[in-house]
Amino acid sequence: MTVRQDQLKNGFRIVTEHMPGLQSAAIGIWVTAGGRHERIEQNGIAHFLEHMAFKGTERRTALQIAEAIEDVGGYINAYTSREVTAYYARVLKDDVALAMDVIGDIVLNPVFDPREIEVERGVILQEIGQAFDTPDDVIFDWLQEQSYHNQPLGRTILGPSERVSTFSRDDLSGFVAEHYGPDQMILSAAGAVDHDALMEMAEQMFGHLKPRKGLVADPARFTGGEARQEKELEQAHFALALESPGYRDDEIYTAQIYSTALGGGMSSRLFQEVRETRGLCYTIFAQTGAYADTGTTTIYAGTSSDQVSELASITIDEMKRAAEEMTPEEVARARAQMKAGMLMGLESPSNRAERLARLVQIWGRVPSLADTVAKIDAVSTKDVRKFAEQMAVHAPAALALYGPVSRAPTLAELQERRAA
């Protein structure tokens, strides 16, 4: 497999990986324009814009966009995160040029028909309402808000309904003008792709764009805090976040191995102690997520109202035990899970295309898999124990609780237990 990377004169970047033997390809445009790039009055507009890209261009109606890809058996989609918006498709190798044309069209030529804006506004408002009806969705938004209080990184991706209700055509066009410059875009493709052919297509579609100075996201600052809402639900939802490394920090590998060993699978400490031994919950997990300049290790569980206090206490105790007792076998198992998950995922061209885009966005290049594996293998048990102590005792924390949580401990009480 061969990774190739190029750049047009205007800063537009292209990265591809040919995967021999495949009959299909994944291709997309990743734009450095997510939730954290919005001003407060724009909160939710990156996601709104993603929806509107599929609602018609100067050349295609919304139906024609869908039909163009589905007529050849492919699929097309998009997503908005806190740091990127992505528009991507999966097609057979003979239809790569078609997919490139459609994706380029929706990114460059959306018409923002006022009637379609109103239709999609209603769809997004329904999406926001649905999120509030999904406890294990909304609790993570609250946790993010407490982790990065009063910062763009702490705001919801969907935005509040009162702002979404007011976005206009000019607002959408203005966000595109601010953030959709050629040097803020990455064309990434993997599978049955021809790099030189994609370069030619990129030059034709994007080569005329003039570079523009994008707005730089404010540096993130983990604040910590507590959000608690009592509601009559079957379960009390508990989520704890701890400040962790960003993805440009090599300690990110230690953080990910730690969270895997702590709560990343059925053999993990939290799963075994909280669920298997004590039967306090059905779902419990730990995971580490990262941004450009910060990250969080998150623990989530759902349990009954009369057991949430015990669950929270045991979670803190297990974190402290991990700092003292994490074994080489646990670290080796977590390393194996991490490497296997990464390598298995890369058997998919869609996952590879996304990985390529994110690595180019982060590093400006694509580090080799061998380098990444070597960094994972270099993490020692001592490293993990040291990181575990930081998480258990010292790291700033945020807490979110939702449901019948009157008996749940406060963040201050959990902090006391951490310090004991």
KAURCOR-V680268 format. One record per residue. RES is the residue in one letter. SS is DSSP state (H for helix, E for strand, L for the rest). PSI is psi as a letter, one per 30 degrees, with the letter a starting at -180 (none if undefined). D_CENTER is the distance of its C-alpha to the mean C-alpha in Angstrom with 2 decimals. Layout:
BEGIN
RES|SS|PSI|D_CENTER / RES|SS|PSI|D_CENTER
END
This chain:
BEGIN
M|L|k|26.10 / T|E|k|26.10 / V|E|k|23.39 / R|E|k|24.75 / Q|E|k|23.54 / D|E|l|25.35 / Q|E|k|25.30 / L|L|l|27.39 / K|L|f|29.72 / N|L|g|27.64 / G|L|f|24.57 / F|L|k|22.71 / R|E|k|21.16 / I|E|k|21.47 / V|E|k|20.29 / T|E|l|21.38 / E|E|j|22.09 / H|E|k|25.07 / M|L|j|25.04 / P|L|k|28.72 / G|L|f|29.80 / L|L|k|27.05 / Q|L|g|28.21 / S|E|l|24.92 / A|E|l|22.25 / A|E|k|18.71 / I|E|k|18.52 / G|E|l|16.34 / I|E|k|15.91 / W|E|k|12.83 / V|E|k|13.65 / T|L|i|12.85 / A|L|i|12.94 / G|L|a|10.25 / G|H|e|10.92 / R|H|f|12.08 / H|H|g|14.55 / E|L|k|16.38 / R|L|l|19.63 / I|H|e|20.29 / E|H|f|22.40 / Q|H|g|19.71 / N|L|j|17.05 / G|L|f|15.63 / I|H|e|17.17 / A|H|e|14.30 / H|H|e|13.37 / F|H|e|17.16 / L|H|e|17.65 / E|H|e|15.30 / H|H|e|17.53 / M|H|f|20.65 / A|L|f|20.13 / F|L|g|21.29 / K|L|g|24.21 / G|L|k|26.61 / T|E|a|27.45 / E|L|f|30.80 / R|L|f|31.46 / R|L|k|29.87 / T|L|l|29.68 / A|H|e|26.68 / L|H|e|28.56 / Q|H|e|29.40 / I|H|e|25.80 / A|H|e|25.05 / E|H|e|28.44 / A|H|e|28.18 / I|H|e|25.42 / E|H|f|26.52 / D|L|f|30.13 / V|L|g|29.35 / G|L|g|27.35 / G|L|a|23.88 / Y|E|l|20.82 / I|E|k|18.73 / N|E|a|15.53 / A|E|l|12.78 / Y|E|l|9.50 / T|E|k|8.44 / S|L|a|5.41 / R|L|f|6.96 / E|L|f|7.95 / V|L|l|8.60 / T|E|k|10.27 / A|E|k|11.16 / Y|E|k|14.43 / Y|E|l|15.48 / A|E|l|18.33 / R|E|k|19.92 / V|E|l|23.69 / L|E|l|26.77 / K|H|e|27.89 / D|H|f|30.65 / D|H|g|28.31 / V|H|e|25.95 / A|H|e|27.97 / L|H|e|27.69 / A|H|e|23.90 / M|H|e|23.84 / D|H|e|26.30 / V|H|e|24.45 / I|H|e|21.07 / G|H|e|23.01 / D|H|e|24.97 / I|H|f|22.22 / V|H|e|20.57 / L|H|f|23.98 / N|L|h|26.24 / P|E|k|24.89 / V|L|f|27.93 / F|L|h|26.43 / D|L|k|29.37 / P|H|e|30.13 / R|H|e|30.85 / E|H|e|27.53 / I|H|e|25.79 / E|H|e|27.60 / V|H|e|26.79 / E|H|f|23.04 / R|H|e|23.24 / G|H|e|24.67 / V|H|e|21.95 / I|H|e|19.19 / L|H|e|21.45 / Q|H|e|21.78 / E|H|e|18.02 / I|H|e|18.01 / G|H|e|21.04 / Q|H|e|19.61 / A|H|e|16.68 / F|H|f|19.49 / D|L|g|21.23 / T|L|j|18.44 / P|H|e|18.73 / D|H|g|15.87 / D|H|e|13.54 / V|H|e|15.43 / I|H|e|15.87 / F|H|e|12.28 / D|H|e|12.64 / W|H|e|15.91 / L|H|e|14.75 / Q|H|e|12.34 / E|H|e|15.40 / Q|H|e|17.68 / S|H|e|15.73 / Y|L|i|15.73 / H|L|k|18.68 / N|L|h|19.94 / Q|L|l|17.30 / P|H|e|14.99 / L|H|f|11.95 / G|H|f|13.40 / R|L|l|13.88 / T|L|l|12.46 / I|L|e|10.68 / L|L|f|13.61 / G|L|l|16.12 / P|L|k|19.40 / S|H|e|21.82 / E|H|f|24.53 / R|H|e|22.72 / V|H|e|21.45 / S|L|f|25.11 / T|L|f|26.38 / F|L|k|24.30 / S|L|l|26.81 / R|H|e|27.10 / D|H|e|27.79 / D|H|e|24.62 / L|H|e|22.54 / S|H|e|24.77 / G|H|e|24.56 / F|H|e|20.78 / V|H|e|21.14 / A|H|e|24.00 / E|H|e|22.09 / H|H|f|18.90 / Y|L|h|19.62 / G|L|l|21.96 / P|H|e|22.44 / D|H|f|21.36 / Q|H|g|17.92 / M|E|k|17.41 / I|E|k|16.89 / L|E|k|18.47 / S|E|k|17.23 / A|E|k|19.13 / A|E|l|19.99 / G|E|b|22.73 / A|L|i|26.11 / V|L|l|25.72 / D|L|j|28.29 / H|H|e|26.99 / D|H|e|30.17 / A|H|e|30.17 / L|H|e|26.63 / M|H|e|27.72 / E|H|e|30.66 / M|H|e|28.68 / A|H|e|26.21 / E|H|e|29.27 / Q|H|e|30.86 / M|H|e|27.92 / F|H|f|26.29 / G|L|f|29.08 / H|L|f|30.84 / L|L|k|28.06 / K|L|k|28.93 / P|L|k|26.65 / R|L|k|25.62 / K|L|j|24.58 / G|L|l|21.11 / L|L|k|20.42 / V|L|k|18.92 / A|L|k|16.33 / D|L|k|18.10 / P|L|k|17.69 / A|L|k|15.82 / R|L|j|18.15 / F|L|j|17.43 / T|L|e|20.12 / G|L|l|19.99 / G|E|a|21.76 / E|E|k|22.35 / A|E|k|21.72 / R|E|k|24.01 / Q|E|k|25.07 / E|E|k|27.88 / K|L|k|27.83 / E|L|j|29.86 / L|L|l|27.51 / E|L|e|28.25 / Q|L|l|25.87 / A|E|k|24.94 / H|E|k|21.20 / F|E|k|20.50 / A|E|k|17.34 / L|E|k|17.77 / A|E|k|15.53 / L|E|k|16.98 / E|E|k|16.38 / S|E|l|15.31 / P|L|l|15.17 / G|L|l|12.87 / Y|L|f|12.05 / R|L|f|15.40 / D|L|k|17.28 / D|L|f|18.88 / E|L|f|18.82 / I|H|e|15.17 / Y|H|e|16.88 / T|H|e|19.16 / A|H|e|16.49 / Q|H|e|14.77 / I|H|e|18.29 / Y|H|e|19.29 / S|H|e|16.67 / T|H|e|17.46 / A|H|e|21.13 / L|H|e|20.85 / G|H|h|18.99 / G|L|f|17.24 / G|L|a|19.91 / M|L|f|23.35 / S|L|f|25.11 / S|L|l|23.10 / R|H|e|25.02 / L|H|e|23.55 / F|H|e|23.79 / Q|H|e|27.32 / E|H|e|28.63 / V|H|e|27.13 / R|H|e|27.11 / E|H|e|29.59 / T|H|e|32.18 / R|L|f|32.12 / G|L|h|30.73 / L|L|f|28.92 / C|L|l|25.92 / Y|L|e|24.54 / T|L|k|20.85 / I|E|k|19.75 / F|E|l|16.98 / A|E|k|15.46 / Q|E|l|12.22 / T|E|k|11.02 / G|E|l|7.72 / A|E|l|8.35 / Y|L|a|8.60 / A|L|e|11.65 / D|L|g|14.14 / T|L|l|13.12 / G|E|l|11.27 / T|E|k|11.94 / T|E|k|13.51 / T|E|k|13.50 / I|E|k|16.34 / Y|E|k|16.72 / A|E|l|19.93 / G|E|k|22.01 / T|E|a|25.76 / S|L|l|29.03 / S|L|e|30.21 / D|L|f|32.97 / Q|L|f|30.83 / V|H|e|27.83 / S|H|e|29.78 / E|H|e|30.71 / L|H|e|27.22 / A|H|e|25.91 / S|H|e|28.87 / I|H|e|28.52 / T|H|e|24.85 / I|H|e|25.99 / D|H|e|28.95 / E|H|e|26.97 / M|H|e|24.77 / K|H|e|28.09 / R|H|e|29.64 / A|H|e|26.85 / A|H|f|27.78 / E|H|f|31.36 / E|H|g|31.31 / M|L|k|28.32 / T|L|l|30.16 / P|H|e|29.96 / E|H|e|29.64 / E|H|e|26.50 / V|H|e|24.93 / A|H|e|26.10 / R|H|e|24.69 / A|H|e|21.21 / R|H|e|21.47 / A|H|e|22.59 / Q|H|e|19.78 / M|H|e|17.18 / K|H|e|19.15 / A|H|e|19.93 / G|H|e|16.42 / M|H|e|15.49 / L|H|e|18.80 / M|H|e|18.94 / G|H|e|15.63 / L|L|g|17.15 / E|L|f|19.98 / S|L|k|17.99 / P|H|e|18.26 / S|H|e|15.13 / N|H|e|13.11 / R|H|e|15.36 / A|H|e|14.96 / E|H|e|11.19 / R|H|e|11.93 / L|H|e|14.81 / A|H|e|13.15 / R|H|e|10.59 / L|H|e|13.62 / V|H|e|15.85 / Q|H|e|13.73 / I|H|e|13.64 / W|H|f|17.16 / G|L|g|18.93 / R|L|l|19.79 / V|L|j|18.84 / P|L|k|20.02 / S|L|l|21.82 / L|H|e|20.74 / A|H|e|23.88 / D|H|e|22.81 / T|H|e|19.50 / V|H|e|21.53 / A|H|e|24.16 / K|H|e|21.89 / I|H|e|20.75 / D|H|f|24.44 / A|L|f|25.55 / V|L|k|24.01 / S|L|l|27.04 / T|H|e|27.82 / K|H|e|29.06 / D|H|e|25.78 / V|H|e|23.94 / R|H|e|26.70 / K|H|e|26.60 / F|H|e|22.88 / A|H|e|23.52 / E|H|e|26.25 / Q|H|e|24.08 / M|H|e|21.62 / A|H|e|24.58 / V|H|e|26.74 / H|H|e|25.60 / A|L|k|21.91 / P|L|k|21.35 / A|E|l|20.08 / A|E|l|18.84 / L|E|k|19.82 / A|E|k|19.21 / L|E|k|21.78 / Y|E|k|22.42 / G|E|b|25.39 / P|L|i|28.77 / V|L|g|27.86 / S|L|f|31.20 / R|L|f|31.91 / A|L|k|28.62 / P|L|l|28.98 / T|L|l|27.94 / L|H|e|25.68 / A|H|e|28.95 / E|H|e|30.40 / L|H|e|27.51 / Q|H|e|27.85 / E|H|e|31.53 / R|H|e|30.89 / R|H|e|28.59 / A|H|f|31.40 / A|L|none|34.21
END
